[in-house]
Structures are given as C-alpha cells and as structure tokens.
Amino acid sequence: MSTEINRQQLERFKQREYKRHAHQLKKAKIENNREYEKTEKKHLSDIKRLNKHYETEISSLENKTELKLKQIRDKQSELVKEEKERMELELNNMKKSHEARVAELKETHDNQISQMTESHRDTLEQAREKYMKEKMKWEEA
C-alpha cells in the first residue's frame, strides 16, 4: 500500500508540477508578449519619428533648393536684361555712327559736286569770254 500511496503522491506531485510549469510557461508567454508589444510599439514610434524627421529634412532641402533656383533665375533674368540693354545701346551707337558717317560722306559728296559745278561754270565762263574776245577780234578786222 505504501508504494501505491507513494505512486498516488508521485502522480499528484507530477500533476502539480505540470500545472505549475504550465502556469509559469503561460506567465512567461504573457510577459514575453507584453515585452514584445512594448518593444514593437517603441520601435514603431521611433520609425514614425525618424520618418517625420526625414520628411522634414526633405522638405527643408526642397525649400532651400527652390530658393537657390529662384535666386539663380532672378540673377540670370537680370543678366539677360542688362545684356539686352547693352546690346540696344551698342546698336543705337552703331546706328548713330553710321548716320554720322553717311552724313559726312553726303556732305563731302555735295561739296565735291559743288566744286565741280563751280569749276565747270568758271571754265564755261572763261571759254565764253575767250570766245567773245576772239569774236570781237574777227568782227573788228
């Protein structure tokens, strides 16, 4: 009987140990799940924070880049405007120079024509006077 009692006690002891072990295992699983969820929540929070920081950095860089691009475009527009004004001034100066040269050539040409006309008149006048003198000589003779 004593072996049977020992056997029953041993069986009850095994069952208690099994239950205690199952309870400890269940408790450890619950604790591990809590720890896992806590860690997961922390990591998700960190990822969210990093993504937000990353998006902020991207936005900041985009804004800086847009600002630089605008400044470059403004500067380029100003340079184009200045170059256009310079070219217009140069063109106007060339036109004035051309007009002055044309006027100078026209005046020179007009002076040459006047001199030639005056020279022809003088020559004709001298020829007429010579003709008249010769005619008078022939008429007197």
C-alpha positions, 0 to 999 in steps of 0.5 A: 500500500505504501508504494501505491500511496507513494505512486498516488503522491508521485502522480499528484506531485507530477500533476502539480508540477505540470500545472505549475510549469504550465502556469509559469510557461503561460506567465512567461508567454504573457510577459514575453508578449507584453515585452514584445508589444512594448518593444514593437510599439517603441520601435514603431514610434521611433520609425514614425519619428525618424520618418517625420524627421526625414520628411522634414529634412526633405522638405527643408532641402526642397525649400532651400533648393527652390530658393537657390533656383529662384535666386539663380533665375532672378540673377540670370533674368537680370543678366539677360536684361542688362545684356539686352540693354547693352546690346540696344545701346551698342546698336543705337551707337552703331546706328548713330555712327553710321548716320554720322558717317553717311552724313559726312560722306553726303556732305563731302559728296555735295561739296565735291559736286559743288566744286565741280559745278563751280569749276565747270561754270568758271571754265564755261565762263572763261571759254565764253569770254575767250570766245567773245574776245576772239569774236570781237577780234574777227568782227573788228578786222 
